[in-house]
Amino acid sequence: MFAMRIGVLTFHRCINYGSYWQARCLVQAIAARGHDAVLLDHRSCAVTSAEWRYAFNPQAPERSSRADLRLYGAKLRRFAAAQADLPLSDPFPLDQPGLMPAVDLALIGSDEVFNLRHPWYGGKPLFWGAGLNAARVASYAASFGNHDADWGIPAHQAGLLRGLDAVSVRDANSLRLVREAAGLDAALVLDPVLLSPPHVSPPPAEGAGYVLVYGHHLPGWFADRVQAAARRRGLRTLSVGYRNDWADEQRLDAGPAEFAALVAGAAAVATTYFHGCCFALVNGRPLACAPSDYRWNKVRDLTALLGAERHLTFSDDDPARMDALLAEPASPAVADRLATLRAQSWSWLDKVLAA
């Protein structure tokens, strides 16, 4: 097998821990296979402006305090430094994919690259393979996010999907959309964080144990139960990346590396986020995940794929159930399922790399 120039096309500049880590994990995994792998560095002033507005005010319509703005600014700077350290191609305009540096293979994904409802990336032609300067184009672990399979997709996007050389997705909702709307027999594979997890160490000195809280606009019933269960276990609650006033500690300025280390060192994880679940599971942390409108498709399908449905919790559950969720890690069956899916995902990716 000869070394190829491979470009990964994803949301690598989002101020989001999961977006950063899925991009880094995939490009590093491909490079470890002996290829010249880079993230295709698309740029857009409009997207950057939207991303930064959200980064400074994630609780919108409520505005961040001046103190929080300083902390979110530090978080943004840490993201910028981490992103600059990624293997990047020469930059090119988001809306002019033909100007991207030539690659042998463009891999679209992971993340919500097919989500037509994404607030600033939704429907951008390059994420559907249109106009890319690549000999071959495939998708790896792509997702439609909160675009539900019942809604279908326009004929134009379905045609673009059929023009790809190979298609894989990371969740059942996306698999159904690709099969029903485009008539493709796509593969179901693992998100890069699950495929090739980052090796991180817990933070050196965090004192007493903590439940890591990850997400914003968390439902009140979830917050109350997490805090009560943590106190019964003698743990503090530590909110990373976003303010949750009910938590004992706010770590709003954490960069991607700090986030990964904090998950690794947590006694448990409470989240509404897809990658919050991914990081908890690969680190063997107890996990409680509450549904949210935007992320429900993703966390529902992830937990079903891994046989980890018991980690989902709902408002009509017995509140006492939270104690077990924050005390007991995933069953060995989840680890076995993850190992099987990891082997299958690598097999699919290796075939695309070898084609």
N, C-alpha and C positions, 0 to 999 in steps of 0.2 A: 504493500500500500504506500503510495507516495503522499507526501505532506501537501495539504491543500491550504489555500487562503480562504478562511471561513469567516463570514461576518454574521454576528448575532444582532438581530433587529428587535429591540424591545424598549421598555420604558426606563432606561438606565439612569436618566436624570431626574426622576421623580424624587421628591423629598418624602420617601416612604421606605421603611426598613425592608419590607418584603420585596419591593421593586429593586432595590439596590442588591440585595443578597441573591435573588434569583438570577439576575444578570451576571453577577460575579461568579456564582457557582457554575453556571452553564459554560461561560467562556473559559473558565479554568479547567473544567472537566474535559472540554474538547481539546484544549492545549495539552492536557496530560495524555491524550491519545496520539500525540505527535504532530498535531496540525498547528498552523499559524492562525490563531483565533483572535479576533478583535470584536469589540462592540462597535457597530456602525453608528457613528456619532452625528445623528441628525440634530439640527439646531432650528429654533424658532423663537423669535422675540416674544410673540404673542403667547406661546406655550410657557415660556420661562416666566413671564409676568403673571400668568394665571397660577402657575405652580407656587411662586413666591407669595402671592396674595393668600393662597390657601395655607401655606406653611406658617405664616404669621398669624392667621386667624382661623384655625381649624374648628373652632367652636361656633362659627358663624351660624346665625346672625349676631350672636353675642361677640363683642369685640374683646380682644386680649388686653389685659392691663399693661401698663408700661413695663412693669417688672417682667411679665411673661414675654413681652415683645423682645426684651434683651436676651432672655433665655432661648426663645425660638430663633433669634438671630444667631446665637452661638451654635445651636443645632444645625442651622442651615450652613454655616461655615464649615462645620465638621463634615456634613454631607458633601459639600463642594470639594473639600480636600480628599475625601475618600473616592469620589467620582473621578477626580483628576488622576488618581493613582491606578485606575482601571486601564486595561489594554484597549485603547481607543483608535479608531481609524481617523484619517483626516476628516475634519468636519464638513458637512454639506447641508443645504437647506432642506428642512422637513418636507416642503412642498415641491422639491425638485429632486426626486430620488435618482434620476438619471445622472446626476452629478456626483453620486457617491463613488468612492474608489472601487474599482473592479474587484470582485471576489469569485472564487470557483463555486462557492455555495453560500447562499444567504439563508440563515435559519431564523424564521420569524417566531418570536416567543422566547420565554414564557410570558406570564402576566396576561392582562386583559386586552391583548392586542386586537382581538376581533370584536370588542365591545362597541357596538354602534352608539351606545348611550354614554360612553365615557365623556366627561364634560369638556375635555380639550383635545383628546386624541381620537375620539370616536369618528370612524369613517375615513380616516386619512388613508389615501390609496396605497402608500408604500407598505402599510401593515397587512395589506391583502396581496402583496407581491407585484403591484402595478409599477412598471417602469424601472425596476431595480437593475442595476448594472452587475448582473450575476449570471453565470453559466447555468446554474440550477437554483431553484428556490423551494424550500420546504418549511413546514412549521414544526416546532417542538413545544409540546405542552402548552399550546395556546388556549386561551379561554375567551368566552363571550361575556364573562362577568355576570352582571345583573340583567343582561338581555336574555329573557326567558325563551326556552325552546318553543313555547306555544305561540310566540309572536312571529316566528320565521325570520327570514332575511330577504332583502330585495334580490331580484334576478341578477342584477349587475354583480353584487358581491358573491352570489352563488357561482357565477361564471368565473370570477377571479379565483375562487377556491379550487374549482375544477382545473384551472391552469397551473396549479402548483404541482411540483414533481412528487411530493409526498406530504401527507397531512397527519399530524398527531395533536391531540388535545389532552387536557389534564382533568376534565370533569365530565360527568354523565350528561349534564345539560348541554355542554358544547358538543359532545359526541352525537347527541340526538339532532342538534341543529345541522351539523355537517352532513349527517346521513340523510336526514329528511329533506333539507333545503337544497343540498348540492348533490345528493346521490352518491356520496363518497364513503368508502369503507375505511374510515380513519382509524388510527390506533389510539388507545387510551394509555397514557404514560404518566410518570411522576413529575411533579414540579421539580426544578433543579435543586432546591433546598433539600428535598427528600432523596433525590437521585444521588447527589454528591455533597453531603452536608459539610458546612465549614467546620474546621477544627478550632475551637475557641476554649479558653480557660475561664473559669468563674472569676469575678473580680476579687482581688487579693484581700480586701478588708471591708466587709459589708456589715459586720456586727451581727445582731440577732437575725434569725431567719425571716424571710419575707415572701409574700405572695406578689408576684409581678402582675400588674394590671396594665393591659395594653388595649387601647381603643379610646374613642371619644363618643359622647352622647350615649353612654351606656345606660340601659334601662334602670330605673330606680330600684325595682325589685331585685335585680341582679347585684347592684352595688350593695344594697343592704345585706343580702345573704353572704356575699363574699367577705364583707367587713366583719360580720358577726362570726362566721366560720373561722376566719383568720384569728380573731381575738380569742376564740375558744381554744385555739391551738398555740396561743402565745406568739403569734407571728404578726409582723407589721405589714401593711399594704404599701407597695411602691409603684407609683404610676409612671410609666416610661413614655416619653415622646409627646404626650398630651396631658393637659390638666384634667384631673378628676378630683374635685374639691374634697370629696369624702375620703380619699386615700390619705394615709398617714404621711406620705412623703411624695414629692413631685420631682421627677428627674426629666425635666422638659428639654434639657440641652444635650441629651445623649445622642451621639452619632451612631452610625451603623455598627461599629466594633463594640461600643459600650452596650448597645442593645443586645447583641448576641451574647456577650459575657454575662449580662444581667439575667438573661433567660437561663443560661447554663448554671448559674449560681442560685436560682430561685428554688424555694421549697415547693412552689406550685405556680401555675399560670392561670389567670382569669382574663378572657379576651372575647372580642367579637370578630377578630380578624383571622383570615385564612392563614397567613404566615405566622401569626401568633400560635395557631394550632400546630403548624409544621415544625416550628422551632421547639415547642414544648415536647412534641412526640419524638423528635430525633434526639433530644437531650434526656428522654426518659422522665420528664417532669409530670406530676399530676396536673390535670387540665380540666377547666370548666369553661365552656364556650356558650355564649348566649346568641340567639339569632338576631340579625338586623336586616332590614329591607334590602340594603345595597349588597350585602355579603352572604345572604342566605343560600343562594345557589351554590356558592363555592364551599362554604363550611359543611352544608348538608352532604354534598357529593364527596368531599374529602373524607369525612368520617364514615360514610357508607363504603367507600372504596377500601378503607383500611380496617373495616369492622370495628370502628371506634365510636359508634353512635352513642354509647353511654356517656360520653363526655359532653354531649349537648344537653343544655338545661333550659327549661321553659318556665314561664310565670306560674303555670298551674301545677308545677311539681311540688312535692313536699319540700318545704324550705330546709328541712334537716338533711336532705340529700346532698346539699352543698358540702357538708363536712366530709363525706366520703370522696367527693370529686376532688377536693383540695388535699386529700391525704393519700390517695391510691393512684399510682401511675398506671399507664395503659397495660393491659394484660399481655402476657407473652405472645398470644395469638396475633396481636397487632404487629409486634416486631417480626414475627414469621411472615405475615402478609406483606409487610413492607419489604422484607428481603426478597420475596418472590417477585413483587412488582418492580423492584430495583433491577433485578436480573433481566426481566422482560423489557424494561425501558432501555437499558443499555443495549440489549440485542437489537431493538428497533433503531436506536440512534447509530449504532455501529454499521448497520446495513445502509443507512442513508449516507454516512461518511465514506463508505467503501464503494458506493455506486459510481 
